[in-house]
Amino acid sequence: MPPPAPVSHPRETHARLADLIARRSRETLGQRVRRLRRRNRWTQAEFALRAGINQGFLSQIERDRKSPSTQTLDALAVALGVPQGVLLGEGEEHDAPQPLLTKELPLFGSVPGGPPSQTQEQLEMFPVLRHLWASDHYCLRLTFDSMEPTLKPGDIVLVRYSPGVEPEHVQGKICACLVDGQSTLKRVSAELRQGRRVVLLRGDNPRVPPAIVDEAAPFSIQGVVLKLVARDL
Protein backbone atom coordinates (compact mmCIF):
# COMPACT_ATOMS: atom_id res chain seq x y z
CA MET A 1 0.00 0.00 0.00
CA PRO A 2 1.59 3.32 -1.04
CA PRO A 3 2.31 5.84 1.71
CA PRO A 4 -0.26 8.64 2.05
CA ALA A 5 0.45 11.81 0.11
CA PRO A 6 1.88 14.63 2.26
CA VAL A 7 -0.75 17.05 3.50
CA SER A 8 -0.23 20.71 2.67
CA HIS A 9 -1.31 23.31 5.20
CA PRO A 10 -3.40 26.11 3.62
CA ARG A 11 -0.71 28.64 4.55
CA GLU A 12 1.90 26.57 2.69
CA THR A 13 -0.39 26.52 -0.35
CA HIS A 14 -0.72 30.30 -0.22
CA ALA A 15 3.07 30.66 0.09
CA ARG A 16 3.64 28.47 -2.98
CA LEU A 17 1.05 30.47 -4.92
CA ALA A 18 2.70 33.74 -3.90
CA ASP A 19 6.06 32.38 -5.11
CA LEU A 20 4.49 31.33 -8.43
CA ILE A 21 2.93 34.78 -8.85
CA ALA A 22 6.30 36.43 -8.21
CA ARG A 23 8.11 34.17 -10.69
CA ARG A 24 5.50 34.60 -13.43
CA SER A 25 5.49 38.38 -12.97
CA ARG A 26 9.24 38.42 -13.72
CA GLU A 27 8.95 36.36 -16.91
CA THR A 28 10.10 37.91 -20.17
CA LEU A 29 8.23 37.28 -23.41
CA GLY A 30 10.91 34.79 -24.46
CA GLN A 31 10.71 32.88 -21.19
CA ARG A 32 6.93 32.77 -21.48
CA VAL A 33 7.09 31.40 -25.03
CA ARG A 34 9.60 28.74 -23.93
CA ARG A 35 7.48 27.72 -20.93
CA LEU A 36 4.35 27.33 -23.05
CA ARG A 37 6.25 25.38 -25.73
CA ARG A 38 7.65 23.01 -23.12
CA ARG A 39 4.23 22.62 -21.55
CA ASN A 40 3.11 21.19 -24.91
CA ARG A 41 6.25 18.98 -24.99
CA TRP A 42 7.35 20.35 -28.35
CA THR A 43 10.90 20.73 -29.52
CA GLN A 44 11.86 24.08 -31.01
CA ALA A 45 11.78 22.46 -34.45
CA GLU A 46 8.24 21.13 -33.92
CA PHE A 47 6.98 24.45 -32.58
CA ALA A 48 8.64 26.46 -35.36
CA LEU A 49 7.00 24.19 -37.95
CA ARG A 50 3.59 24.63 -36.36
CA ALA A 51 4.01 28.41 -36.19
CA GLY A 52 5.47 28.65 -39.70
CA ILE A 53 8.61 30.48 -38.63
CA ASN A 54 12.34 29.79 -38.79
CA GLN A 55 13.71 27.68 -35.92
CA GLY A 56 16.74 29.93 -35.54
CA PHE A 57 14.46 32.96 -35.20
CA LEU A 58 12.35 31.12 -32.60
CA SER A 59 15.51 30.31 -30.64
CA GLN A 60 16.43 34.00 -30.59
CA ILE A 61 12.92 34.94 -29.44
CA GLU A 62 13.09 32.46 -26.58
CA ARG A 63 16.45 33.89 -25.52
CA ASP A 64 15.04 37.44 -25.77
CA ARG A 65 17.56 38.36 -28.45
CA LYS A 66 14.85 39.17 -30.99
CA SER A 67 11.39 40.69 -30.58
CA PRO A 68 8.64 39.12 -32.68
CA SER A 69 6.55 41.30 -34.96
CA THR A 70 2.80 41.47 -34.40
CA GLN A 71 2.35 38.96 -37.23
CA THR A 72 4.89 36.53 -35.70
CA LEU A 73 3.39 36.97 -32.24
CA ASP A 74 0.00 36.08 -33.68
CA ALA A 75 1.45 32.98 -35.35
CA LEU A 76 3.02 31.85 -32.06
CA ALA A 77 -0.24 32.42 -30.18
CA VAL A 78 -2.28 30.50 -32.77
CA ALA A 79 0.16 27.56 -32.68
CA LEU A 80 0.01 27.47 -28.89
CA GLY A 81 -3.76 27.91 -28.84
CA VAL A 82 -3.63 30.92 -26.51
CA PRO A 83 -4.56 34.62 -26.88
CA GLN A 84 -1.74 37.07 -27.60
CA GLY A 85 -2.27 38.54 -24.14
CA VAL A 86 -0.97 35.28 -22.63
CA LEU A 87 2.33 35.67 -24.45
CA LEU A 88 2.58 39.35 -23.60
CA GLY A 89 1.67 38.73 -19.96
CA GLU A 90 -0.73 41.65 -19.91
CA GLY A 91 -4.35 42.51 -20.55
CA GLU A 92 -7.45 40.62 -19.46
CA GLU A 93 -6.41 37.47 -21.33
CA HIS A 94 -3.02 36.91 -19.73
CA ASP A 95 -2.39 33.79 -17.66
CA ALA A 96 -0.14 35.19 -14.96
CA PRO A 97 -1.83 34.13 -11.69
CA GLN A 98 -3.27 37.00 -9.73
CA PRO A 99 -2.84 37.55 -6.00
CA LEU A 100 -5.67 36.06 -3.97
CA LEU A 101 -7.26 38.61 -1.68
CA THR A 102 -8.03 36.81 1.54
CA LYS A 103 -9.31 37.61 5.00
CA GLU A 104 -9.18 35.40 8.07
CA LEU A 105 -12.11 33.80 9.85
CA PRO A 106 -12.21 31.88 13.15
CA LEU A 107 -11.61 28.15 12.68
CA PHE A 108 -13.33 25.75 15.08
CA GLY A 109 -13.03 22.03 15.66
CA SER A 110 -16.58 21.77 16.98
CA VAL A 111 -19.81 23.70 16.56
CA PRO A 112 -19.59 26.84 18.70
CA GLY A 113 -22.45 27.35 21.13
CA GLY A 114 -22.54 31.12 20.68
CA PRO A 115 -21.39 33.95 18.41
CA PRO A 116 -18.05 32.94 16.84
CA SER A 117 -16.43 36.24 17.80
CA GLN A 118 -17.31 35.70 21.47
CA THR A 119 -16.48 32.00 21.74
CA GLN A 120 -13.34 31.05 23.62
CA GLU A 121 -12.94 27.65 21.93
CA GLN A 122 -11.44 29.06 18.73
CA LEU A 123 -7.65 28.70 18.71
CA GLU A 124 -6.70 29.55 15.15
CA MET A 125 -7.73 31.53 12.10
CA PHE A 126 -8.23 30.36 8.52
CA PRO A 127 -7.87 32.52 5.37
CA VAL A 128 -10.81 32.60 2.97
CA LEU A 129 -11.30 34.59 -0.22
CA ARG A 130 -12.34 38.11 0.65
CA HIS A 131 -15.75 37.84 -1.03
CA LEU A 132 -16.58 34.91 1.30
CA TRP A 133 -15.80 36.86 4.47
CA ALA A 134 -18.61 38.21 6.64
CA SER A 135 -18.82 39.08 10.31
CA ASP A 136 -21.29 36.23 10.93
CA HIS A 137 -19.24 33.59 9.08
CA TYR A 138 -16.79 31.11 10.56
CA CYS A 139 -14.93 27.97 9.47
CA LEU A 140 -15.45 24.49 10.86
CA ARG A 141 -13.02 21.59 10.55
CA LEU A 142 -15.00 18.37 10.30
CA THR A 143 -14.41 15.34 12.46
CA PHE A 144 -17.69 13.66 11.48
CA ASP A 145 -18.03 10.99 8.80
CA SER A 146 -21.82 11.20 8.66
CA MET A 147 -21.74 13.47 5.59
CA GLU A 148 -19.47 11.27 3.46
CA PRO A 149 -18.99 11.27 0.54
CA THR A 150 -20.19 14.89 0.25
CA LEU A 151 -17.99 16.05 3.11
CA LYS A 152 -15.12 14.13 4.67
CA PRO A 153 -13.34 14.23 8.04
CA GLY A 154 -10.65 16.91 7.86
CA ASP A 155 -12.61 19.08 5.42
CA ILE A 156 -13.01 22.75 6.29
CA VAL A 157 -16.39 24.29 5.54
CA LEU A 158 -17.69 27.83 5.63
CA VAL A 159 -20.62 28.31 7.99
CA ARG A 160 -23.02 31.20 8.46
CA TYR A 161 -23.85 31.67 12.13
CA SER A 162 -27.65 31.31 12.25
CA PRO A 163 -28.79 30.79 15.86
CA GLY A 164 -32.40 29.83 16.36
CA VAL A 165 -33.26 29.35 12.69
CA GLU A 166 -36.31 27.09 12.31
CA PRO A 167 -35.86 23.71 10.58
CA GLU A 168 -38.62 24.60 8.10
CA HIS A 169 -36.44 27.44 6.80
CA VAL A 170 -33.43 25.22 6.06
CA GLN A 171 -35.15 22.13 4.64
CA GLY A 172 -32.52 19.74 3.28
CA LYS A 173 -29.57 22.04 3.98
CA ILE A 174 -26.45 20.92 5.83
CA CYS A 175 -26.51 22.58 9.23
CA ALA A 176 -24.22 22.81 12.24
CA CYS A 177 -26.38 21.66 15.13
CA LEU A 178 -26.20 21.10 18.84
CA VAL A 179 -28.20 18.14 20.11
CA ASP A 180 -28.18 17.74 23.89
CA GLY A 181 -24.92 19.69 23.92
CA GLN A 182 -23.23 17.52 21.28
CA SER A 183 -22.02 18.89 17.92
CA THR A 184 -23.29 17.32 14.74
CA LEU A 185 -23.43 18.20 11.07
CA LYS A 186 -26.54 16.95 9.29
CA ARG A 187 -29.16 17.81 6.70
CA VAL A 188 -32.12 19.18 8.63
CA SER A 189 -35.76 18.74 7.69
CA ALA A 190 -39.13 19.00 9.40
CA GLU A 191 -42.14 16.79 8.72
CA LEU A 192 -45.67 16.46 10.02
CA ARG A 193 -46.38 13.00 11.44
CA GLN A 194 -49.74 12.25 13.00
CA GLY A 195 -50.38 15.95 13.44
CA ARG A 196 -47.12 16.85 15.14
CA ARG A 197 -43.89 18.30 13.82
CA VAL A 198 -40.92 15.97 13.71
CA VAL A 199 -37.36 17.22 13.13
CA LEU A 200 -35.14 14.81 11.20
CA LEU A 201 -31.35 14.84 10.95
CA ARG A 202 -29.95 13.00 7.95
CA GLY A 203 -26.39 12.31 6.89
CA ASP A 204 -25.24 11.60 3.34
CA ASN A 205 -23.39 8.50 4.56
CA PRO A 206 -25.72 5.55 3.80
CA ARG A 207 -24.34 3.72 6.84
CA VAL A 208 -25.63 6.45 9.16
CA PRO A 209 -29.39 6.14 9.69
CA PRO A 210 -31.49 9.31 9.99
CA ALA A 211 -32.23 10.45 13.51
CA ILE A 212 -35.40 11.93 14.96
CA VAL A 213 -34.74 14.74 17.41
CA ASP A 214 -36.21 13.88 20.77
CA GLU A 215 -38.62 16.61 21.80
CA ALA A 216 -37.23 16.47 25.32
CA ALA A 217 -33.60 16.93 24.20
CA PRO A 218 -32.15 20.43 23.86
CA PHE A 219 -31.75 21.07 20.12
CA SER A 220 -30.63 24.11 18.18
CA ILE A 221 -29.37 24.96 14.71
CA GLN A 222 -26.28 27.10 15.19
CA GLY A 223 -25.28 27.60 11.58
CA VAL A 224 -25.85 26.75 7.93
CA VAL A 225 -23.00 25.31 5.86
CA LEU A 226 -22.39 27.51 2.82
CA LYS A 227 -19.56 25.74 1.03
CA LEU A 228 -16.45 23.59 1.24
CA VAL A 229 -13.34 25.79 1.43
CA ALA A 230 -10.51 23.29 1.95
CA ARG A 231 -9.86 19.57 1.53
CA ASP A 232 -6.64 17.62 2.02
CA LEU A 233 -5.74 15.45 -0.96
PyMOL commands that set and color helices and strands:
alter all, ss='L'
color gray80, all
select helices_A, chain A and resi 10-25+29-39+44-51+55-62+70-80+84-88+116-118+130-132+167-170
alter helices_A, ss='H'
color red, helices_A
select strands_A, chain A and resi 102-108+124-129+137-141+156-161+174-179+182-193+196-202+211-212+219-230
alter strands_A, ss='S'
color yellow, strands_A
deselect
rebuild
show_as cartoon
